[in-house]
């Protein structure tokens, strides 16, 4: 009996030598922490843009059989890469990704669907430019906060600056002159009448050799700024920035 009691004591679990499950240490923390994915397009004050990688037709719906809206080239008329402001993305039944983009064609406000394969990588901006045609003032915002406010000159009655939503297509110094000032921005806004932009039709934002006419309604549709203001804007305004003209 004594031997059996000794064996039972030796085989019984010991509360002092076996830790409770709740007392066991947890697994080590991994060295790499991966956050929850979040799309840039869903972030407030962030806009996406891309460029045309090869000539392609923008269509009225995300389908190869949809009607053509316009033909997109790799370059703008000014010889720069041709940017598009991204508005949305969708995958068709065959698995092809299509991008809905704002287009630099008439009528203003036109959008189209472009195959993702014809476009370059996405880029993002956190800026937005607002041009107020009543107050004759431009306001640049970053993350929703004003960075720059400046008076502007806009189109005369017979050559109005169009209202709507557009984007910056390029930043140019090749037009540096007394008339255009030290630099100019090309936009996606179009005028059905005439503008000061080379070749006509597009609305530009540029400096001037007549700062005394600012603010005012004196141009053929383009937006003029004092040279000191356009130089500051040149440091703060990236290509792809959305523009609202109200």
Secondary structure as GFF3:
##gff-version 3
##sequence-region A 1 246
A	DSSP	alpha_helix	2	11	.	.	.	ID=ss1
A	DSSP	three_ten_helix	21	23	.	.	.	ID=ss2
A	DSSP	three_ten_helix	40	42	.	.	.	ID=ss3
A	DSSP	beta_strand	47	51	.	.	.	ID=ss4
A	DSSP	beta_strand	56	59	.	.	.	ID=ss5
A	DSSP	beta_strand	68	72	.	.	.	ID=ss6
A	DSSP	beta_strand	83	91	.	.	.	ID=ss7
A	DSSP	beta_strand	97	102	.	.	.	ID=ss8
A	DSSP	beta_strand	111	115	.	.	.	ID=ss9
A	DSSP	three_ten_helix	116	118	.	.	.	ID=ss10
A	DSSP	beta_strand	123	125	.	.	.	ID=ss11
A	DSSP	beta_strand	127	132	.	.	.	ID=ss12
A	DSSP	beta_strand	137	142	.	.	.	ID=ss13
A	DSSP	beta_strand	145	151	.	.	.	ID=ss14
A	DSSP	beta_strand	153	155	.	.	.	ID=ss15
A	DSSP	three_ten_helix	157	159	.	.	.	ID=ss16
A	DSSP	beta_strand	164	172	.	.	.	ID=ss17
A	DSSP	beta_strand	184	190	.	.	.	ID=ss18
A	DSSP	beta_strand	202	206	.	.	.	ID=ss19
A	DSSP	three_ten_helix	211	213	.	.	.	ID=ss20
A	DSSP	beta_strand	216	219	.	.	.	ID=ss21
A	DSSP	beta_strand	223	224	.	.	.	ID=ss22
A	DSSP	alpha_helix	227	236	.	.	.	ID=ss23
A	DSSP	beta_strand	242	245	.	.	.	ID=ss24
###
